[in-house]
Amino acid sequence: MTVVVQSQVLPKLASLFSALLTDGSWLLQHHTLEAFAHFVEATNHEEVIPQCLPSEEIKTKVVNFLSKNVPLEENREARLERLKLQSSVIERPRDRLESGAVEAAGDLQPCPKRARQQTSEEEQYETSLQAAESALKTLQTLMAQTPPPQWVAARLRELETQITRINAVQRTGA
């Protein structure tokens, strides 16, 4: 990243982490802590990390998460409130299904298909054919610029014979 891009992106990234880490949703906070942990491990820009932690409470929460420390004390009311929040997030999709808020199965559109992944054999075929095409284009350009030596015609006929054999094998499947 260029210095100009860094000066624009890094403050925005710090602001984003700061906002997400202070969000009230426990689920969003947990996913943000996981993402922040990955960021801290992978970044070369350590100077932005303190900017992501706006308060001592958030710093403590992040340090505990990174250290895999679980808060030892949680009073009964706090635990009950946390469990209610968690269950509401977990039960929301089920409630939508039961209430019929989701469209009937016939109305749903299928997801678009992903592009088919090529196997290693297909990749080898593709690479080989691309190399052959490239070599032929280069040869064609060279022949347009200067007259070819006499032996080139014989080699081209050999290549043509080879291509004919390859096509014949492919058609017979042998």
N, C-alpha and C positions, 0 to 999 in steps of 0.2 A: 504494500500500500504506500502510496506517496504521502508525503508529509501533509499536504493539503487535505487529502481524503481522511487521513488519520485525525487531523484537527477537527473535522466535521463529524466523523463517525463515532469516535471514542466518547465524546461527551454525551451524544445521544444514547449510546449503549449504556453508559453509566446511569443516565436518567431513567432508561427503561428498566434496568435491573432494580434501581432504587424504588421506582413506582410499584413494580411487581412484588418486591420483597415486603413492602408495607401494605399490600392489599389485604383486605379482611378475610378473603376466602382461604380456608386452610388447604384446599386442593390446589389452588393456584400458587399459593406460597410453597407448597411441597414441590411442585413441578419446577418452580422458579429456583428453588434451592438446588435441585438436581442439575438444572441447566447452568446455574452459576458455578457449581462445583466443576463441571466439565470445562467451563470458560476459564476458571482459575488454573486448572491443570494445563490447559492448552495455550494460553495466551503468552505472548512475548511482551505485552504491555502491562506490566505489573503496576505502573503508576495509576492506572484507571481503577484498580480494584478498590482502594479506599473511597473513591468517589461514588461507588455503587452502594456503600453502606452508610446511610444517612444518620443513623442513631446508634447509641450503645446497645439498645435492646436488639436491633437488627444484627449488629456485629456479634453479639452473644449468640443469637439464634443461628447465624451462619457458622460460627466456630463450633457450636454444639453439633450441628448437622455434619460438618466436615469431620469432626472427631467421633461421630456416631454416638454422642452422648444423648441419652434420653432424660428429659426433666424428671427428677425423682419425685417431686411433690406435685400433686394436682388435687386440689380440694374437690369434694364431692360435687359441688355446684358447677365448677369449671369442667369437670369430666362429663357431667350430664349435658351441659351445653354443647361441648365438643361432639359428643355422640349424636345429639339431635341434629347438629349441622351436617355431620357425616352421613347420617341415615337419610336426610332430606336430599342430599346430592345423589346418593346411590339410588334412592327410590324414585326420583323424578322421571327417568325414562320408563320405568315399569308403570307408573301412574298414567303417563301419556298413552302407553299402549292399551291399558285397561279402559281408559276413558274414550278411546276411539279417536283421539286427536290426530293419530297418524293415519295417513291415507290407506284405503283398502289395498291389499297386496296387488290386485290387478292394475291399480292406478300408478304404481311405482314404476319408474323408468329404470332399466338396467344400467349398471355402471358401465362406462365405456371400457372397452377391452384394452389391456396394456399391450404395448408392442411386444411381439414374441421375442424372447431371448434366443440368440443364436447359440448353437452348440459349438464346441471347440472345432469339430470337423467342418461345420458350416463356416466358421471364422477362417479356417485354413483355406477352404475353397475361395471364399471372398477375397482374402489377401492375395492368393495366387492369381486369381483372375484380374484383380486390380493391377498387380505387377506386370502381367502380360499386356494388358491394355495400355499401360503407361509406356512400356518398352516399345510397343507397336506405334504409338503416337510419336515417340521420340524418333524412331526409325523413319517414319513418314516425313517428319519435319526435316530430318537430315537429308533424305533423298530429294526433297524439294529444293534444298539449298545447293547441293553438289551432286554430280552424277555418281552413282554407286559403283564400286568395283564389280568386275564380272562375276565373281563367286557369290555375290549377294543373291542373285536370281536363283541359283541352285539351293541355297540355304532357305530361301522363302518357300520353294517348292517342298522341301523337307518338312518345314513347319506346317504347311498346308496339309501334307499327308498325315502328319501327327495329329492335327486337329480333326481330320476326317476319322481317324482311328478312335480318338477319344469320343467323338459323337456316336460312332457305331457301337462302342462298348456301352455307352449310356443308354442308347435305344434298346439294346438287347438285354440290358440289366446284368450282364456277365462281368 
